[in-house]
Each structure stands twice: as structure tokens, then as C-alpha cells.
Amino acid sequence: MLDVKRLRLLWELDRRGTVIAVADALHQSSSAVSQQLALLEREVGVTLLRRSGRVLELTPAAQVLVAETENVLRAVEQAADAVQQKQPQVTGKLRVAAFQTAMLALLPQAIQRIRRNHPGVHIELIQYEPELALRETWLRNFDLVIAEQYPEHATEQFAGLESKPLTRDKIQLALPRTPDSSPEFQSVKTLSDTQHLPWVMEPKGTATRHFAEQACRLAGFEPDVRFETADLQAHVRLVATGNAVALLPSLVHFGSPYSKANDIKLLDLPGSPRRTIFTAARKSSRKNAALKAFRQVLETEAAALQTETI
């Protein structure tokens, strides 16, 4: 009988590309991963890996084994969920990935609610960039991801993942409201009026940065990006203190000490663009009782936030 843990290592190698990447993802040493793969090869009795230069490639036999391993992993997951459904109470451990805004505005209340309603559900929450988190959920490193999608910027699609919308929030131009801010800030009426002002944006390559740059270019100018950070709370702070302007989704203001009523002025953009916030999980985990319960809680909290802040 083949060892499922070793099959999983081969499956991971097929998807991650290198032994080092597999070792990092599974918190093992590279030598331990290599040893287990060698043992699997002896168990199977055929060559599974061959080296092409510096690259370790899977043989056709290994590819067949990887395809079957996907079925095995799915069956194991579904078997565990079936047993869980027979329990008198909803129980289970969920590894959840979420981006910063959701971590601050949505998750604290959702975790409190799941603890009250289903104390047997254990949530492990990790902050993760949405695009990477979607891939890691597909790779079974997370059970659920809370992700975002900006207008005209579709997230990467992974076969086997199922998405459900949570909420949508408006994206607006954020300006400092403080009386001592520069007259240049105070005179802004439209996005095009910010062409000579300093901007804060997320790092290049992110969906947020792509959306913000395109919005500025459509308004007829190249933004003067003087501050770059993935921390949207830092964006809020830089705007509130009169150092920059930014494009911010409205959910980021929830719970911020720099109230949009007192420190920040918000202007609508043409077309009133909105960011979509959604959850994604593997289709094979549809019957996971803990996952279904937590998704329901998230939907309840998202609806409450939409009524209150968006």
C-alpha cells in the first residue's frame, strides 16, 4: 500500500515546482522531502523523478500518480467531512486566509459570533495577500480564503475552487480634511485635480495599484507616487495627516481611529467603482459543516457592515 503522505509530497512537487518550495510550504527540510520522495519511488518500483539540468522533472508515471493522488486527497477530505456531519455539534478546525481590511473590519466580529454559536469550531486566521491565498487554498494549505477583486482586474482562476460573494464597497478619492492642509488639497473637486499632488499606493503588481494607476491615467495624468505600502491603514494615516491622496475602498474606514467624518474627505469617482469581497474554498469541502457555519457567519457580518458603513 502506498503512503498517502508521500503521495502528497509528489503532488505538491508537481504544483510548486521545486523540492525547496515544497519543504517551505510544509515546514519540512529539503532533505526530508527528498528522502520521502525516494522512498515513494522505491514503493512504486518505477522512476518518478529525473533531473534535467538543475530542474527536477516528473516522469509520465509520476504524472499518472499525481492525477490519482488528487482523487485520493479529495476522497480523504470528503470522508473526514462525512464523519463530522454525524457529530451532534458542529466541530472542526479551519485555516483561514484574509487580507488586511477583512482582518480589521470583518473577522473580529465573525470569530466572536462563531465562538458563541459553535464553540467546537476552531479558527486559525492568517493575513495573506489575496492572489497568493487563493493559490494556497487550491493547494490545501488553507480551508477558506477571504479575497478581493477590483474592477477590470479578475483574480486568477483555480480549478476546484468555489467562490461566493460577501459584499461590495465603494472606491473613493480620499483627501485630507484638516484645516492646515495645503490649499492644493482643499481645491480638489475631481480626480484630475490631483495630478500635482503626492500619492500613496500599494506596491506595483497588486490589483489595487493597477486599478489606481489606471484611474489616474484615464483622468489624464501619471500619478506622483511618493509613498508605497501594502498597509491600507498607513494610507489612511498619510491622507489624514495631509501628506498624500489615495483611492480607498470604504470598508477600510471601519474602526479606523482617523474617522472619515473628521480627518478625511471622500469624493466619488466617475462610474462609482466598487471592490468585490468574496470567499473561496475547495468544491470538495462543500459538506464541511464547520466551513459552512463560518461562511454563514461571515455573510451575516458582511451584511451588517454593508448596512452600517458602505
ABEGO torsion letter per residue (X at the ends): XBBAAAAAAAAAAAAAGBAAAAAAAAGBBAAAAAAAAAAAAAAAGBBABBBBEABBBBBAAAAAAAAAAAAAAAAAAAAAAAAAAABABBBEBBBBBBBAAAAAAAAAAAAAAAAAABAABBBBBBBBBAAAAAAAAAAGABABBBBBBBBGBBBBBBBGBBBBBABBBBBBBBBBABAABBAAAAABABAAAAAABBBBBBBBGBAAAAAAAAAAAAAGBBBBBABBBABAAAAAAAAAAGABBBBBBAAAABGBABBAAAABBBBBBBGGBBBBBBBBBBAAAAABAAAAAAAAAAAAAAAAAAAAAX
